[in-house]
Amino acid sequence: MNESRDYNNHGAELQKILDEVESAGQQKNEEKKTIVEPEAETKRDIDILNLPPRKEVHGGHNKRTTFKLSSASVRLASVVIVLIFILSVSFYLWGEELIDVISRM
């Protein structure tokens, strides 16, 4: 019998705490509504017909052009440079003999 009174007492306490939490949540929602309303009032109206020329707005941006190279592009460029180097050294060393060998192929 004593246990049923404790359960009833706990139920009443829990209900009281739940009511407090719900009322606090409603108060916070009301506060949020009052905060949001002034922001909506401060929204500026932009006159589309009275805008500055595009040249004035975007004319001051003098950014340096950058090139992005992937690793495959770097590899290709390095292979081409090495081949040109090998051909130029071989032409310097063998000259006419190299041209004759290439023409016979």
Backbone atoms as SQL, in Angstrom:
CREATE TABLE atoms (id INTEGER PRIMARY KEY, chain TEXT, resi INTEGER, resn TEXT, atom TEXT, x REAL, y REAL, z REAL);
INSERT INTO atoms VALUES
  (1, 'A', 1, 'MET', 'N', 0.812, -1.182, 0.000),
  (2, 'A', 1, 'MET', 'CA', 0.000, 0.000, 0.000),
  (3, 'A', 1, 'MET', 'C', 0.857, 1.248, 0.000),
  (4, 'A', 2, 'ASN', 'N', 1.943, 1.195, 0.740),
  (5, 'A', 2, 'ASN', 'CA', 2.858, 2.316, 0.838),
  (6, 'A', 2, 'ASN', 'C', 3.533, 2.559, -0.512),
  (7, 'A', 3, 'GLU', 'N', 3.794, 1.457, -1.252),
  (8, 'A', 3, 'GLU', 'CA', 4.444, 1.583, -2.549),
  (9, 'A', 3, 'GLU', 'C', 3.542, 2.292, -3.559),
  (10, 'A', 4, 'SER', 'N', 2.259, 2.050, -3.524),
  (11, 'A', 4, 'SER', 'CA', 1.346, 2.692, -4.471),
  (12, 'A', 4, 'SER', 'C', 1.277, 4.198, -4.216),
  (13, 'A', 5, 'ARG', 'N', 1.389, 4.626, -2.982),
  (14, 'A', 5, 'ARG', 'CA', 1.410, 6.054, -2.671),
  (15, 'A', 5, 'ARG', 'C', 2.683, 6.699, -3.242),
  (16, 'A', 6, 'ASP', 'N', 3.833, 5.971, -3.138),
  (17, 'A', 6, 'ASP', 'CA', 5.083, 6.493, -3.685),
  (18, 'A', 6, 'ASP', 'C', 4.993, 6.640, -5.200),
  (19, 'A', 7, 'TYR', 'N', 4.382, 5.642, -5.870),
  (20, 'A', 7, 'TYR', 'CA', 4.230, 5.718, -7.324),
  (21, 'A', 7, 'TYR', 'C', 3.338, 6.883, -7.718),
  (22, 'A', 8, 'ASN', 'N', 2.273, 7.087, -6.980),
  (23, 'A', 8, 'ASN', 'CA', 1.375, 8.212, -7.267),
  (24, 'A', 8, 'ASN', 'C', 2.093, 9.531, -7.042),
  (25, 'A', 9, 'ASN', 'N', 2.894, 9.591, -5.992),
  (26, 'A', 9, 'ASN', 'CA', 3.645, 10.802, -5.684),
  (27, 'A', 9, 'ASN', 'C', 4.678, 11.074, -6.782),
  (28, 'A', 10, 'HIS', 'N', 5.359, 10.025, -7.230),
  (29, 'A', 10, 'HIS', 'CA', 6.342, 10.192, -8.310),
  (30, 'A', 10, 'HIS', 'C', 5.658, 10.617, -9.607),
  (31, 'A', 11, 'GLY', 'N', 4.510, 10.056, -9.872),
  (32, 'A', 11, 'GLY', 'CA', 3.769, 10.425, -11.081),
  (33, 'A', 11, 'GLY', 'C', 3.384, 11.894, -11.055),
  (34, 'A', 12, 'ALA', 'N', 2.963, 12.392, -9.893),
  (35, 'A', 12, 'ALA', 'CA', 2.594, 13.799, -9.765),
  (36, 'A', 12, 'ALA', 'C', 3.819, 14.687, -9.936),
  (37, 'A', 13, 'GLU', 'N', 4.948, 14.249, -9.385),
  (38, 'A', 13, 'GLU', 'CA', 6.187, 15.024, -9.529),
  (39, 'A', 13, 'GLU', 'C', 6.640, 15.073, -10.985),
  (40, 'A', 14, 'LEU', 'N', 6.573, 13.923, -11.639),
  (41, 'A', 14, 'LEU', 'CA', 6.967, 13.875, -13.054),
  (42, 'A', 14, 'LEU', 'C', 6.055, 14.741, -13.915),
  (43, 'A', 15, 'GLN', 'N', 4.764, 14.719, -13.638),
  (44, 'A', 15, 'GLN', 'CA', 3.814, 15.540, -14.388),
  (45, 'A', 15, 'GLN', 'C', 4.116, 17.021, -14.180),
  (46, 'A', 16, 'LYS', 'N', 4.462, 17.394, -12.960),
  (47, 'A', 16, 'LYS', 'CA', 4.792, 18.782, -12.653),
  (48, 'A', 16, 'LYS', 'C', 6.052, 19.218, -13.418),
  (49, 'A', 17, 'ILE', 'N', 7.074, 18.346, -13.442),
  (50, 'A', 17, 'ILE', 'CA', 8.312, 18.665, -14.162),
  (51, 'A', 17, 'ILE', 'C', 8.039, 18.772, -15.655),
  (52, 'A', 18, 'LEU', 'N', 7.225, 17.872, -16.193),
  (53, 'A', 18, 'LEU', 'CA', 6.880, 17.899, -17.614),
  (54, 'A', 18, 'LEU', 'C', 6.155, 19.191, -17.983),
  (55, 'A', 19, 'ASP', 'N', 5.238, 19.610, -17.127),
  (56, 'A', 19, 'ASP', 'CA', 4.528, 20.873, -17.381),
  (57, 'A', 19, 'ASP', 'C', 5.488, 22.059, -17.373),
  (58, 'A', 20, 'GLU', 'N', 6.468, 22.053, -16.462),
  (59, 'A', 20, 'GLU', 'CA', 7.445, 23.137, -16.405),
  (60, 'A', 20, 'GLU', 'C', 8.296, 23.180, -17.676),
  (61, 'A', 21, 'VAL', 'N', 8.701, 22.015, -18.154),
  (62, 'A', 21, 'VAL', 'CA', 9.523, 21.945, -19.367),
  (63, 'A', 21, 'VAL', 'C', 8.728, 22.444, -20.571),
  (64, 'A', 22, 'GLU', 'N', 7.480, 22.026, -20.683),
  (65, 'A', 22, 'GLU', 'CA', 6.652, 22.461, -21.809),
  (66, 'A', 22, 'GLU', 'C', 6.421, 23.965, -21.775),
  (67, 'A', 23, 'SER', 'N', 6.184, 24.519, -20.586),
  (68, 'A', 23, 'SER', 'CA', 5.947, 25.965, -20.496),
  (69, 'A', 23, 'SER', 'C', 7.227, 26.739, -20.821),
  (70, 'A', 24, 'ALA', 'N', 8.386, 26.185, -20.418),
  (71, 'A', 24, 'ALA', 'CA', 9.658, 26.841, -20.741),
  (72, 'A', 24, 'ALA', 'C', 9.894, 26.789, -22.253),
  (73, 'A', 25, 'GLY', 'N', 9.538, 25.673, -22.905),
  (74, 'A', 25, 'GLY', 'CA', 9.687, 25.550, -24.354),
  (75, 'A', 25, 'GLY', 'C', 8.802, 26.533, -25.083),
  (76, 'A', 26, 'GLN', 'N', 7.595, 26.747, -24.605),
  (77, 'A', 26, 'GLN', 'CA', 6.686, 27.713, -25.228),
  (78, 'A', 26, 'GLN', 'C', 7.221, 29.128, -25.070),
  (79, 'A', 27, 'GLN', 'N', 7.803, 29.433, -23.929),
  (80, 'A', 27, 'GLN', 'CA', 8.368, 30.764, -23.712),
  (81, 'A', 27, 'GLN', 'C', 9.542, 30.998, -24.661),
  (82, 'A', 28, 'LYS', 'N', 10.381, 29.975, -24.854),
  (83, 'A', 28, 'LYS', 'CA', 11.520, 30.112, -25.768),
  (84, 'A', 28, 'LYS', 'C', 11.033, 30.317, -27.199),
  (85, 'A', 29, 'ASN', 'N', 9.975, 29.604, -27.592),
  (86, 'A', 29, 'ASN', 'CA', 9.433, 29.778, -28.940),
  (87, 'A', 29, 'ASN', 'C', 8.912, 31.189, -29.136),
  (88, 'A', 30, 'GLU', 'N', 8.265, 31.736, -28.109),
  (89, 'A', 30, 'GLU', 'CA', 7.760, 33.105, -28.201),
  (90, 'A', 30, 'GLU', 'C', 8.907, 34.099, -28.300),
  (91, 'A', 31, 'GLU', 'N', 9.998, 33.840, -27.566),
  (92, 'A', 31, 'GLU', 'CA', 11.172, 34.713, -27.631),
  (93, 'A', 31, 'GLU', 'C', 11.807, 34.650, -29.006),
  (94, 'A', 32, 'LYS', 'N', 11.869, 33.472, -29.590),
  (95, 'A', 32, 'LYS', 'CA', 12.441, 33.328, -30.937),
  (96, 'A', 32, 'LYS', 'C', 11.602, 34.087, -31.960),
  (97, 'A', 33, 'LYS', 'N', 10.303, 34.031, -31.817),
  (98, 'A', 33, 'LYS', 'CA', 9.429, 34.753, -32.742),
  (99, 'A', 33, 'LYS', 'C', 9.666, 36.253, -32.649),
  (100, 'A', 34, 'THR', 'N', 9.862, 36.753, -31.437),
  (101, 'A', 34, 'THR', 'CA', 10.083, 38.188, -31.292),
  (102, 'A', 34, 'THR', 'C', 11.443, 38.583, -31.840),
  (103, 'A', 35, 'ILE', 'N', 12.424, 37.683, -31.805),
  (104, 'A', 35, 'ILE', 'CA', 13.752, 37.986, -32.351),
  (105, 'A', 35, 'ILE', 'C', 13.707, 37.969, -33.867),
  (106, 'A', 36, 'VAL', 'N', 12.984, 37.050, -34.466),
  (107, 'A', 36, 'VAL', 'CA', 12.931, 36.908, -35.922),
  (108, 'A', 36, 'VAL', 'C', 12.199, 38.080, -36.565),
  (109, 'A', 37, 'GLU', 'N', 11.199, 38.577, -35.942),
  (110, 'A', 37, 'GLU', 'CA', 10.404, 39.651, -36.534),
  (111, 'A', 37, 'GLU', 'C', 11.211, 40.916, -36.819),
  (112, 'A', 38, 'PRO', 'N', 12.084, 41.412, -35.913),
  (113, 'A', 38, 'PRO', 'CA', 12.844, 42.609, -36.248),
  (114, 'A', 38, 'PRO', 'C', 13.808, 42.394, -37.423),
  (115, 'A', 39, 'GLU', 'N', 14.344, 41.192, -37.584),
  (116, 'A', 39, 'GLU', 'CA', 15.230, 40.928, -38.706),
  (117, 'A', 39, 'GLU', 'C', 14.491, 41.066, -40.026),
  (118, 'A', 40, 'ALA', 'N', 13.243, 40.630, -40.047),
  (119, 'A', 40, 'ALA', 'CA', 12.465, 40.723, -41.270),
  (120, 'A', 40, 'ALA', 'C', 12.183, 42.186, -41.618),
  (121, 'A', 41, 'GLU', 'N', 12.060, 43.013, -40.622),
  (122, 'A', 41, 'GLU', 'CA', 11.785, 44.426, -40.861),
  (123, 'A', 41, 'GLU', 'C', 13.018, 45.157, -41.393),
  (124, 'A', 42, 'THR', 'N', 14.224, 44.686, -41.064),
  (125, 'A', 42, 'THR', 'CA', 15.444, 45.370, -41.478),
  (126, 'A', 42, 'THR', 'C', 15.890, 44.974, -42.880),
  (127, 'A', 43, 'LYS', 'N', 15.160, 44.110, -43.557),
  (128, 'A', 43, 'LYS', 'CA', 15.519, 43.681, -44.906),
  (129, 'A', 43, 'LYS', 'C', 15.458, 44.875, -45.847),
  (130, 'A', 44, 'ARG', 'N', 16.558, 45.044, -46.622),
  (131, 'A', 44, 'ARG', 'CA', 16.639, 46.189, -47.526),
  (132, 'A', 44, 'ARG', 'C', 15.954, 45.877, -48.845),
  (133, 'A', 45, 'ASP', 'N', 15.309, 46.859, -49.382),
  (134, 'A', 45, 'ASP', 'CA', 14.734, 46.742, -50.713),
  (135, 'A', 45, 'ASP', 'C', 15.748, 47.281, -51.705),
  (136, 'A', 46, 'ILE', 'N', 16.095, 46.480, -52.715),
  (137, 'A', 46, 'ILE', 'CA', 17.073, 46.881, -53.718),
  (138, 'A', 46, 'ILE', 'C', 16.318, 47.321, -54.963),
  (139, 'A', 47, 'ASP', 'N', 16.650, 48.513, -55.405),
  (140, 'A', 47, 'ASP', 'CA', 16.043, 49.039, -56.616),
  (141, 'A', 47, 'ASP', 'C', 16.851, 48.532, -57.808),
  (142, 'A', 48, 'ILE', 'N', 16.283, 47.656, -58.589),
  (143, 'A', 48, 'ILE', 'CA', 16.994, 47.028, -59.697),
  (144, 'A', 48, 'ILE', 'C', 17.360, 48.038, -60.774),
  (145, 'A', 49, 'LEU', 'N', 16.574, 49.035, -60.961),
  (146, 'A', 49, 'LEU', 'CA', 16.831, 50.012, -62.016),
  (147, 'A', 49, 'LEU', 'C', 17.892, 51.028, -61.632),
  (148, 'A', 50, 'ASN', 'N', 18.284, 51.052, -60.369),
  (149, 'A', 50, 'ASN', 'CA', 19.242, 52.044, -59.909),
  (150, 'A', 50, 'ASN', 'C', 20.548, 51.390, -59.459),
  (151, 'A', 51, 'LEU', 'N', 21.013, 50.360, -60.187),
  (152, 'A', 51, 'LEU', 'CA', 22.252, 49.676, -59.836),
  (153, 'A', 51, 'LEU', 'C', 23.427, 50.311, -60.560),
  (154, 'A', 52, 'PRO', 'N', 24.638, 50.228, -59.987),
  (155, 'A', 52, 'PRO', 'CA', 25.817, 50.772, -60.681),
  (156, 'A', 52, 'PRO', 'C', 26.178, 49.887, -61.872),
  (157, 'A', 53, 'PRO', 'N', 26.931, 50.427, -62.822),
  (158, 'A', 53, 'PRO', 'CA', 27.337, 49.621, -63.971),
  (159, 'A', 53, 'PRO', 'C', 28.222, 48.446, -63.543),
  (160, 'A', 54, 'ARG', 'N', 28.162, 47.389, -64.295),
  (161, 'A', 54, 'ARG', 'CA', 28.931, 46.189, -63.986),
  (162, 'A', 54, 'ARG', 'C', 30.427, 46.472, -63.987),
  (163, 'A', 55, 'LYS', 'N', 30.865, 47.350, -64.863),
  (164, 'A', 55, 'LYS', 'CA', 32.283, 47.669, -64.962),
  (165, 'A', 55, 'LYS', 'C', 32.795, 48.280, -63.663),
  (166, 'A', 56, 'GLU', 'N', 31.987, 49.104, -63.019),
  (167, 'A', 56, 'GLU', 'CA', 32.396, 49.710, -61.753),
  (168, 'A', 56, 'GLU', 'C', 32.453, 48.667, -60.633),
  (169, 'A', 57, 'VAL', 'N', 31.511, 47.763, -60.616),
  (170, 'A', 57, 'VAL', 'CA', 31.438, 46.787, -59.538),
  (171, 'A', 57, 'VAL', 'C', 32.556, 45.760, -59.661),
  (172, 'A', 58, 'HIS', 'N', 32.796, 45.252, -60.874),
  (173, 'A', 58, 'HIS', 'CA', 33.759, 44.178, -61.064),
  (174, 'A', 58, 'HIS', 'C', 35.092, 44.644, -61.632),
  (175, 'A', 59, 'GLY', 'N', 35.273, 45.919, -61.825),
  (176, 'A', 59, 'GLY', 'CA', 36.496, 46.418, -62.437),
  (177, 'A', 59, 'GLY', 'C', 37.706, 46.370, -61.536),
  (178, 'A', 60, 'GLY', 'N', 37.545, 46.375, -60.239),
  (179, 'A', 60, 'GLY', 'CA', 38.672, 46.426, -59.316),
  (180, 'A', 60, 'GLY', 'C', 39.286, 45.082, -59.001),
  (181, 'A', 61, 'HIS', 'N', 38.759, 44.027, -59.549),
  (182, 'A', 61, 'HIS', 'CA', 39.271, 42.692, -59.241),
  (183, 'A', 61, 'HIS', 'C', 40.378, 42.332, -60.228),
  (184, 'A', 62, 'ASN', 'N', 41.617, 42.581, -59.848),
  (185, 'A', 62, 'ASN', 'CA', 42.760, 42.239, -60.676),
  (186, 'A', 62, 'ASN', 'C', 43.456, 41.035, -60.075),
  (187, 'A', 63, 'LYS', 'N', 42.856, 39.884, -60.262),
  (188, 'A', 63, 'LYS', 'CA', 43.434, 38.664, -59.716),
  (189, 'A', 63, 'LYS', 'C', 44.419, 38.071, -60.708),
  (190, 'A', 64, 'ARG', 'N', 45.440, 37.469, -60.179),
  (191, 'A', 64, 'ARG', 'CA', 46.453, 36.829, -60.996),
  (192, 'A', 64, 'ARG', 'C', 45.912, 35.496, -61.512),
  (193, 'A', 65, 'THR', 'N', 46.153, 35.196, -62.769),
  (194, 'A', 65, 'THR', 'CA', 45.683, 33.962, -63.356),
  (195, 'A', 65, 'THR', 'C', 46.547, 32.803, -62.871),
  (196, 'A', 66, 'THR', 'N', 45.912, 31.764, -62.421),
  (197, 'A', 66, 'THR', 'CA', 46.637, 30.596, -61.930),
  (198, 'A', 66, 'THR', 'C', 46.322, 29.397, -62.822),
  (199, 'A', 67, 'PHE', 'N', 47.308, 28.530, -62.980),
  (200, 'A', 67, 'PHE', 'CA', 47.139, 27.319, -63.751),
  (201, 'A', 67, 'PHE', 'C', 47.204, 26.130, -62.807),
  (202, 'A', 68, 'LYS', 'N', 46.229, 25.269, -62.920),
  (203, 'A', 68, 'LYS', 'CA', 46.238, 24.050, -62.126),
  (204, 'A', 68, 'LYS', 'C', 46.639, 22.905, -63.034),
  (205, 'A', 69, 'LEU', 'N', 47.699, 22.216, -62.659),
  (206, 'A', 69, 'LEU', 'CA', 48.183, 21.091, -63.441),
  (207, 'A', 69, 'LEU', 'C', 48.001, 19.813, -62.644),
  (208, 'A', 70, 'SER', 'N', 47.441, 18.811, -63.301),
  (209, 'A', 70, 'SER', 'CA', 47.302, 17.524, -62.637),
  (210, 'A', 70, 'SER', 'C', 48.627, 16.776, -62.703),
  (211, 'A', 71, 'SER', 'N', 48.719, 15.721, -61.950),
  (212, 'A', 71, 'SER', 'CA', 49.967, 14.959, -61.936),
  (213, 'A', 71, 'SER', 'C', 50.237, 14.327, -63.301),
  (214, 'A', 72, 'ALA', 'N', 49.191, 13.956, -64.033),
  (215, 'A', 72, 'ALA', 'CA', 49.372, 13.376, -65.364),
  (216, 'A', 72, 'ALA', 'C', 49.962, 14.419, -66.323),
  (217, 'A', 73, 'SER', 'N', 49.521, 15.663, -66.216),
  (218, 'A', 73, 'SER', 'CA', 50.052, 16.728, -67.075),
  (219, 'A', 73, 'SER', 'C', 51.526, 16.991, -66.769),
  (220, 'A', 74, 'VAL', 'N', 51.877, 16.956, -65.519),
  (221, 'A', 74, 'VAL', 'CA', 53.269, 17.178, -65.117),
  (222, 'A', 74, 'VAL', 'C', 54.142, 16.046, -65.633),
  (223, 'A', 75, 'ARG', 'N', 53.650, 14.808, -65.522),
  (224, 'A', 75, 'ARG', 'CA', 54.407, 13.662, -66.039),
  (225, 'A', 75, 'ARG', 'C', 54.616, 13.759, -67.541),
  (226, 'A', 76, 'LEU', 'N', 53.570, 14.123, -68.271),
  (227, 'A', 76, 'LEU', 'CA', 53.670, 14.252, -69.725),
  (228, 'A', 76, 'LEU', 'C', 54.680, 15.326, -70.100),
  (229, 'A', 77, 'ALA', 'N', 54.612, 16.461, -69.435),
  (230, 'A', 77, 'ALA', 'CA', 55.543, 17.550, -69.727),
  (231, 'A', 77, 'ALA', 'C', 56.975, 17.133, -69.418),
  (232, 'A', 78, 'SER', 'N', 57.193, 16.414, -68.325),
  (233, 'A', 78, 'SER', 'CA', 58.559, 15.999, -67.983),
  (234, 'A', 78, 'SER', 'C', 59.083, 14.966, -68.982),
  (235, 'A', 79, 'VAL', 'N', 58.243, 14.067, -69.470),
  (236, 'A', 79, 'VAL', 'CA', 58.676, 13.082, -70.472),
  (237, 'A', 79, 'VAL', 'C', 59.046, 13.781, -71.772),
  (238, 'A', 80, 'VAL', 'N', 58.240, 14.754, -72.184),
  (239, 'A', 80, 'VAL', 'CA', 58.529, 15.497, -73.413),
  (240, 'A', 80, 'VAL', 'C', 59.848, 16.258, -73.281),
  (241, 'A', 81, 'ILE', 'N', 60.086, 16.873, -72.166),
  (242, 'A', 81, 'ILE', 'CA', 61.338, 17.619, -71.947),
  (243, 'A', 81, 'ILE', 'C', 62.532, 16.671, -71.972),
  (244, 'A', 82, 'VAL', 'N', 62.407, 15.500, -71.352),
  (245, 'A', 82, 'VAL', 'CA', 63.504, 14.526, -71.354),
  (246, 'A', 82, 'VAL', 'C', 63.770, 14.027, -72.775),
  (247, 'A', 83, 'LEU', 'N', 62.722, 13.760, -73.551),
  (248, 'A', 83, 'LEU', 'CA', 62.911, 13.315, -74.937),
  (249, 'A', 83, 'LEU', 'C', 63.593, 14.384, -75.788),
  (250, 'A', 84, 'ILE', 'N', 63.192, 15.621, -75.620),
  (251, 'A', 84, 'ILE', 'CA', 63.836, 16.711, -76.367),
  (252, 'A', 84, 'ILE', 'C', 65.303, 16.816, -75.975),
  (253, 'A', 85, 'PHE', 'N', 65.590, 16.671, -74.702),
  (254, 'A', 85, 'PHE', 'CA', 66.979, 16.721, -74.242),
  (255, 'A', 85, 'PHE', 'C', 67.800, 15.583, -74.847),
  (256, 'A', 86, 'ILE', 'N', 67.255, 14.367, -74.834),
  (257, 'A', 86, 'ILE', 'CA', 67.967, 13.211, -75.397),
  (258, 'A', 86, 'ILE', 'C', 68.210, 13.392, -76.894),
  (259, 'A', 87, 'LEU', 'N', 67.202, 13.863, -77.623),
  (260, 'A', 87, 'LEU', 'CA', 67.359, 14.086, -79.066),
  (261, 'A', 87, 'LEU', 'C', 68.397, 15.165, -79.361),
  (262, 'A', 88, 'SER', 'N', 68.396, 16.229, -78.586),
  (263, 'A', 88, 'SER', 'CA', 69.354, 17.300, -78.844),
  (264, 'A', 88, 'SER', 'C', 70.787, 16.854, -78.526),
  (265, 'A', 89, 'VAL', 'N', 70.982, 16.089, -77.458),
  (266, 'A', 89, 'VAL', 'CA', 72.324, 15.590, -77.112),
  (267, 'A', 89, 'VAL', 'C', 72.796, 14.580, -78.165),
  (268, 'A', 90, 'SER', 'N', 71.882, 13.692, -78.579),
  (269, 'A', 90, 'SER', 'CA', 72.278, 12.695, -79.586),
  (270, 'A', 90, 'SER', 'C', 72.588, 13.367, -80.923),
  (271, 'A', 91, 'PHE', 'N', 71.848, 14.384, -81.295),
  (272, 'A', 91, 'PHE', 'CA', 72.145, 15.104, -82.543),
  (273, 'A', 91, 'PHE', 'C', 73.492, 15.830, -82.434),
  (274, 'A', 92, 'TYR', 'N', 73.770, 16.376, -81.262),
  (275, 'A', 92, 'TYR', 'CA', 75.047, 17.072, -81.055),
  (276, 'A', 92, 'TYR', 'C', 76.221, 16.103, -81.165),
  (277, 'A', 93, 'LEU', 'N', 76.053, 14.884, -80.606),
  (278, 'A', 93, 'LEU', 'CA', 77.150, 13.913, -80.614),
  (279, 'A', 93, 'LEU', 'C', 77.319, 13.210, -81.968),
  (280, 'A', 94, 'TRP', 'N', 76.210, 12.781, -82.585),
  (281, 'A', 94, 'TRP', 'CA', 76.321, 11.979, -83.791),
  (282, 'A', 94, 'TRP', 'C', 75.943, 12.738, -85.059),
  (283, 'A', 95, 'GLY', 'N', 75.226, 13.782, -85.005),
  (284, 'A', 95, 'GLY', 'CA', 74.907, 14.657, -86.129),
  (285, 'A', 95, 'GLY', 'C', 74.411, 13.946, -87.373),
  (286, 'A', 96, 'GLU', 'N', 75.251, 13.932, -88.431),
  (287, 'A', 96, 'GLU', 'CA', 74.882, 13.392, -89.730),
  (288, 'A', 96, 'GLU', 'C', 74.592, 11.893, -89.675),
  (289, 'A', 97, 'GLU', 'N', 75.311, 11.136, -88.879),
  (290, 'A', 97, 'GLU', 'CA', 75.097, 9.701, -88.785),
  (291, 'A', 97, 'GLU', 'C', 73.687, 9.410, -88.279),
  (292, 'A', 98, 'LEU', 'N', 73.195, 10.187, -87.320),
  (293, 'A', 98, 'LEU', 'CA', 71.858, 10.002, -86.762),
  (294, 'A', 98, 'LEU', 'C', 70.797, 10.268, -87.811),
  (295, 'A', 99, 'ILE', 'N', 70.987, 11.312, -88.625),
  (296, 'A', 99, 'ILE', 'CA', 70.028, 11.637, -89.681),
  (297, 'A', 99, 'ILE', 'C', 69.993, 10.519, -90.722),
  (298, 'A', 100, 'ASP', 'N', 71.145, 9.944, -91.068),
  (299, 'A', 100, 'ASP', 'CA', 71.183, 8.837, -92.016),
  (300, 'A', 100, 'ASP', 'C', 70.457, 7.602, -91.471),
  (301, 'A', 101, 'VAL', 'N', 70.640, 7.287, -90.198),
  (302, 'A', 101, 'VAL', 'CA', 69.967, 6.139, -89.574),
  (303, 'A', 101, 'VAL', 'C', 68.468, 6.335, -89.580),
  (304, 'A', 102, 'ILE', 'N', 68.015, 7.526, -89.264),
  (305, 'A', 102, 'ILE', 'CA', 66.576, 7.813, -89.229),
  (306, 'A', 102, 'ILE', 'C', 65.986, 7.743, -90.628),
  (307, 'A', 103, 'SER', 'N', 66.704, 8.230, -91.632),
  (308, 'A', 103, 'SER', 'CA', 66.179, 8.235, -93.015),
  (309, 'A', 103, 'SER', 'C', 66.120, 6.836, -93.584),
  (310, 'A', 104, 'ARG', 'N', 66.934, 5.887, -93.126),
  (311, 'A', 104, 'ARG', 'CA', 66.921, 4.513, -93.598),
  (312, 'A', 104, 'ARG', 'C', 65.730, 3.740, -93.034),
  (313, 'A', 105, 'MET', 'N', 65.187, 4.168, -91.950),
  (314, 'A', 105, 'MET', 'CA', 64.056, 3.454, -91.347),
  (315, 'A', 105, 'MET', 'C', 62.873, 3.641, -92.203);
